[in-house]
């Protein structure tokens, strides 16, 4: 099953990198553009499942990019990111053809939720609402983690770790990747913090009589094995 492709057009290096890293960790393929001219050229010559588009860009602004794509009958899903958060700005963006509008500043989890909502609305068969692993299931919409239909309550940090491991099951996920996903690419999270969270997850699962098939590859990271 192929990965979903996202084009990210954002001129802030810090924000663009943070979003790109976060989405990549979650299994998306992300291509980046730092200005409007480059972004429009890439969007016109390639196919994407979703475009995340800043409004105030050097070269060509985001609204012109949006209008140009729609005039060419390009129906790719588009989420606008903008520091302009007045109602009139949002209405203009949506009427110009955007599928969603997210005002800055925002937290990554909200952007992630909006991306999933749009892809789910599109009904793409590559999108998974739920990932199963032996007797475990992870609902990506409700964020419920279950063992044999019994819900295991996780903290937000624990959920982020589990989601990343489930999305990449049968693949080693490095400690650097886990710490970056947990920190949101801004704050520092130690590798030991990851071990502590995983120990807590194991204990919670054990209370229900289960054991997560999670292997610690010393010096490399963690891997969920035997995916169903």
C-alpha positions as CSV (number, residue, x, y, z in Angstrom):
1,X,0.0,0.0,0.0
2,X,1.6,3.3,-1.1
3,X,2.2,6.2,1.2
4,X,0.1,9.3,0.9
5,X,1.8,12.3,-0.7
6,X,1.6,15.8,0.8
7,X,2.9,19.1,-0.6
8,X,3.8,21.6,2.0
9,X,4.2,25.2,0.8
10,X,5.4,27.4,3.7
11,X,8.1,30.1,3.8
12,X,9.0,29.7,7.5
13,X,12.0,27.3,7.6
14,X,11.3,26.4,11.3
15,X,7.6,25.8,10.9
16,X,8.0,24.0,7.5
17,X,10.6,21.7,9.0
18,X,8.5,21.0,12.1
19,X,5.4,20.1,10.1
20,X,7.4,18.0,7.6
21,X,9.1,16.0,10.3
22,X,5.9,15.4,12.2
23,X,3.9,14.2,9.2
24,X,6.8,12.1,8.0
25,X,7.0,10.4,11.3
26,X,3.3,9.5,10.9
27,X,3.9,7.8,7.6
28,X,3.2,10.5,5.0
29,X,5.6,11.4,2.2
30,X,6.1,15.2,2.3
31,X,7.5,17.4,-0.4
32,X,8.4,21.0,0.6
33,X,8.4,24.4,-1.1
34,X,9.6,27.6,0.5
35,X,8.0,30.2,-1.8
36,X,4.9,30.6,-3.9
37,X,6.5,30.3,-7.4
38,X,8.2,27.0,-6.6
39,X,5.2,25.7,-4.8
40,X,2.8,26.4,-7.7
41,X,5.2,24.9,-10.2
42,X,5.5,21.7,-8.2
43,X,1.8,21.5,-7.6
44,X,1.0,21.9,-11.3
45,X,3.4,19.2,-12.5
46,X,2.8,16.5,-9.8
47,X,-0.1,14.7,-8.1
48,X,-0.7,15.0,-4.4
49,X,-3.3,13.7,-2.0
50,X,-3.2,17.0,0.0
51,X,-1.6,20.4,-0.1
52,X,-0.9,22.4,3.0
53,X,-0.6,26.0,1.9
54,X,0.5,29.2,3.6
55,X,-1.2,32.4,2.5
56,X,1.6,35.0,2.9
57,X,4.4,33.7,0.6
58,X,7.2,35.3,-1.3
59,X,6.7,35.4,-5.0
60,X,3.1,34.3,-5.4
61,X,0.7,34.4,-2.5
62,X,-1.3,31.3,-1.3
63,X,-4.6,32.6,-2.5
64,X,-3.3,33.0,-6.1
65,X,-1.9,29.5,-6.0
66,X,-5.2,28.2,-4.8
67,X,-7.3,30.0,-7.4
68,X,-4.9,29.0,-10.2
69,X,-5.1,25.3,-9.3
70,X,-8.9,25.4,-9.1
71,X,-9.2,27.2,-12.4
72,X,-7.2,24.2,-13.9
73,X,-9.8,21.9,-12.3
74,X,-7.2,20.5,-9.9
75,X,-9.4,19.2,-7.1
76,X,-6.6,18.2,-4.7
77,X,-7.5,18.7,-1.0
78,X,-6.0,21.9,0.3
79,X,-5.6,23.2,3.9
80,X,-4.7,26.8,4.3
81,X,-2.4,27.9,7.0
82,X,-2.5,31.6,7.8
83,X,-1.7,34.2,10.5
84,X,-4.8,36.0,9.2
85,X,-7.5,34.7,11.5
86,X,-10.4,37.2,11.0
87,X,-13.7,35.7,9.8
88,X,-13.5,37.6,6.5
89,X,-10.0,36.0,5.8
90,X,-11.3,32.5,6.5
91,X,-14.4,33.0,4.3
92,X,-12.3,34.3,1.4
93,X,-10.0,31.3,1.7
94,X,-12.8,28.8,1.7
95,X,-14.7,30.5,-1.1
96,X,-11.5,30.5,-3.2
97,X,-11.6,26.7,-3.0
98,X,-9.8,25.7,0.2
99,X,-11.1,22.6,1.9
100,X,-10.1,23.8,5.4
101,X,-8.5,26.8,7.0
102,X,-6.2,26.7,10.1
103,X,-5.2,29.9,11.8
104,X,-1.7,30.4,13.2
105,X,-0.5,29.7,15.8
106,X,-1.7,26.1,16.0
107,X,-0.6,22.9,17.6
108,X,0.6,20.0,15.4
109,X,-2.1,17.7,16.8
110,X,-4.8,19.9,15.4
111,X,-3.2,20.0,12.0
112,X,-2.8,16.2,12.1
113,X,-6.5,15.8,13.0
114,X,-7.6,18.1,10.1
115,X,-5.4,16.2,7.7
116,X,-6.9,12.9,8.8
117,X,-10.4,14.3,8.6
118,X,-9.9,15.5,5.0
119,X,-8.4,12.2,3.8
120,X,-11.2,10.2,5.5
121,X,-13.7,12.5,3.8
122,X,-12.0,11.8,0.5
123,X,-12.4,8.0,1.1
124,X,-9.0,7.1,-0.1
125,X,-8.5,3.4,0.4
126,X,-4.9,3.9,1.5
127,X,-6.1,5.7,4.6
128,X,-6.6,3.5,7.6
129,X,-9.0,4.4,10.4
130,X,-7.8,1.5,12.6
131,X,-4.5,-0.5,12.8
132,X,-4.6,-4.0,14.2
133,X,-1.7,-6.0,15.6
134,X,-2.5,-9.4,16.8
135,X,-5.0,-8.8,19.7
136,X,-4.4,-5.1,19.7
137,X,-6.2,-2.3,17.8
138,X,-5.5,1.4,17.6
139,X,-8.3,3.7,16.4
140,X,-6.6,6.7,14.7
141,X,-9.8,8.8,14.9
142,X,-10.9,8.3,18.5
143,X,-7.4,7.5,19.7
144,X,-8.6,4.5,21.5
145,X,-6.1,1.7,22.2
146,X,-7.6,-1.7,22.9
147,X,-6.5,-5.2,23.8
148,X,-9.1,-7.8,23.1
149,X,-11.7,-5.1,23.0
150,X,-10.7,-3.7,26.4
151,X,-9.7,-0.1,26.2
152,X,-6.3,0.8,27.7
153,X,-6.1,4.4,28.8
154,X,-2.9,6.1,27.6
155,X,-1.5,9.5,28.2
156,X,-1.0,11.8,25.2
157,X,2.8,11.0,25.1
158,X,2.1,7.3,25.4
159,X,-0.4,7.5,22.6
160,X,2.0,9.3,20.3
161,X,4.6,6.6,20.8
162,X,2.1,3.8,20.2
163,X,0.7,5.5,17.1
164,X,4.2,5.9,15.6
165,X,5.1,2.3,16.4
166,X,1.8,0.9,15.0
167,X,2.1,2.9,11.8
168,X,5.6,1.5,11.3
169,X,5.0,-2.0,12.5
170,X,7.7,-4.5,11.5
171,X,10.1,-1.6,11.0
172,X,12.7,-0.4,13.5
173,X,11.8,3.1,14.8
174,X,14.8,4.9,16.2
175,X,14.9,6.6,19.5
176,X,15.7,9.8,17.7
177,X,12.5,9.5,15.7
178,X,10.5,8.8,18.8
179,X,11.9,11.7,20.8
180,X,11.4,14.1,17.9
181,X,7.7,13.0,17.5
182,X,7.2,13.4,21.2
183,X,8.8,16.8,21.4
184,X,7.1,18.2,18.4
185,X,10.6,19.1,17.1
186,X,10.9,22.1,19.5
187,X,11.5,20.9,23.1
188,X,14.1,18.4,24.3
189,X,13.0,14.9,25.2
190,X,15.6,12.5,26.5
191,X,15.9,8.9,25.2
192,X,15.4,7.7,28.8
193,X,12.0,9.4,28.7
194,X,11.0,7.2,25.8
195,X,12.0,4.1,27.8
196,X,10.0,5.3,30.8
197,X,6.9,5.8,28.7
198,X,7.2,2.4,27.0
199,X,7.7,0.7,30.4
200,X,4.4,2.4,31.5
201,X,2.6,1.2,28.4
202,X,3.8,-2.3,29.0
203,X,2.6,-2.2,32.6
204,X,-0.9,-1.0,31.6
205,X,-1.2,-3.8,29.0
206,X,0.0,-6.4,31.5
207,X,-2.9,-5.4,33.8
208,X,-5.2,-6.7,31.1
209,X,-3.2,-9.9,30.7
210,X,-1.6,-8.9,27.5
211,X,2.0,-8.4,26.2
212,X,2.9,-6.1,23.4
213,X,5.2,-7.7,20.8
214,X,7.6,-4.8,21.1
215,X,11.3,-5.5,20.8
216,X,14.0,-3.1,22.0
217,X,16.9,-3.3,19.5
218,X,19.7,-1.9,21.7
219,X,21.5,1.0,19.9
220,X,18.8,1.2,17.2
221,X,15.3,1.6,18.6
222,X,12.1,-0.3,18.9
223,X,10.1,-2.6,16.6
224,X,6.6,-4.0,16.7
225,X,6.8,-7.5,15.3
226,X,4.4,-10.0,13.9
227,X,1.8,-7.5,12.5
228,X,-1.4,-9.1,11.4
